[in-house]
Amino acid sequence: KKQSKRVLVSGSVVYDTIFSLHGNIQDQIVLENGKLGHQNLMFTGKEKKVFFGGTGGNIVYGLSKLGVLPCLVSAVGKDFGEYKEYLKGKAELKVLEDKSGYTSVFYAMTDEAGEQIGVFQTGGWFL
């Protein structure tokens, strides 16, 4: 009798929020005598895009493109709804939902030179 094989994916689920900036980050950095001093920076954005990311989410997406229906094991927050809809049909979900917290998020600012500043905020998976 032939056994069916399953793929188990364990990894993070993250909302990636990317801001494209006008100009270059390095033009805003102030050096005094070759040293980085106190900085107060403000950038203007061209656009903001939100992507479904994280290691687990990205692997599941890639496997689904190959015709595989994996099982995703992860922890998420109370804001998982939109990501959950996106994953429908791409994976079987075995997630632990932190009803008092949020799903992890990565905020990035990318300038016209391709340089990036990012902030990662851990969420449900980092219980």
N, C-alpha and C positions, 0 to 999 in steps of 0.2 A: 504494500500500500504506500503510495507516495505521500510524503508529509509536505504541508505547505510551510514555507518559510516566511517569517515576519521580520520587519526591521523596526527596532526600538530606538527612538531618538530621544536623548536626554540633553536638554540645553535651554538656554535662556530665550525668553520671548521679550522683545524690546520694540517700543515705538521710536523710530528714528526721525527726528525733526531737524531738517537741514535748511538753514537760511543762506541764500546766495547774497553776497555783499557787493555793494558798489565800491570800487577801488581795491586797495591792497592793505592787508593788516599791517605789514611792516612800515607803511607810511604813517601809521598812527602811533607807533611805538617811539617813545622819547628816550634817547640815551644822553646822559650827561657825563662828560669826561670818559666816554667808553663804557659807562656802567648804566644798568637799568635802574632807574629811580622809581619813585612812586608813580603809579599809572592810574588814570581815570579815563577810560576809553568808552566811546560810543560809536557804533557803526550804523549805517543806514542799509537796510536790506532791499534787494530787488524783488525777491520772492521767497516764500516759505513752502516747503514740501514735507509731507509726513509719509514715511514708508513703514512697512511691517518688516522688522528685522530681528536681530538676536541670533545667536548660533543655532539654537533649536529650530526657530522659525525659518531661517534660511536653508538649513539642511532639508527640512520637510518640503519646502517649496521646490528645491532642486530634485528631490526624489519623486515628487508628484509629476514633474515635467518628464521624468523617465518612465512614468506609468506605474510607479510604486505607491502603495498606500501605507505609509509608516504609522507607527503609534508614537505620538509626542507626549513625553513626560516632562512637565515643567511646573513652575509655580507662577501665578499671575495675580494681578490686583483686581479691584472691583470695576475697573474701566476696561476689562478685557473684551467686552461685547463686540466691538467693531473688528478686532483682530480675529476673534472666534468665528465670526461670519466669513471672513476672508479665508480661514483655514478649512471651512466646510468642504468636504469632498477631497481635500488634500491630505488629511490625516485623521486618524482616530485620536481623540484627545483624552488624556489622563492627566488633568491639571489640578493642582491645589490652588484654590482661589482664596486669597487674603481679602476678606470682605471689608477690612478697615484700611487697607493700603492700596497702592497703585501699582500697575505694571511698570517695569523698568523703562526708562526713557533715555535716549541719547540726544542731546542738543548740540548741533554743530553750526559753526559759521564758516563758510567757504568763500574765499576772496577770488578776485579775477585772475590771480596768479596760481590758483589751486592750493594755496596754503589754507590750513584749517585750525580752528580752535574748537575744542569740544568739551562738553560736560556730560558725564555719565551719572545718572541718578539711579541707584539700585532700587528695586521695587520688590514685588511679590516673591520673586525667585530667591531673594537674599534674606530668607526668614531666619 
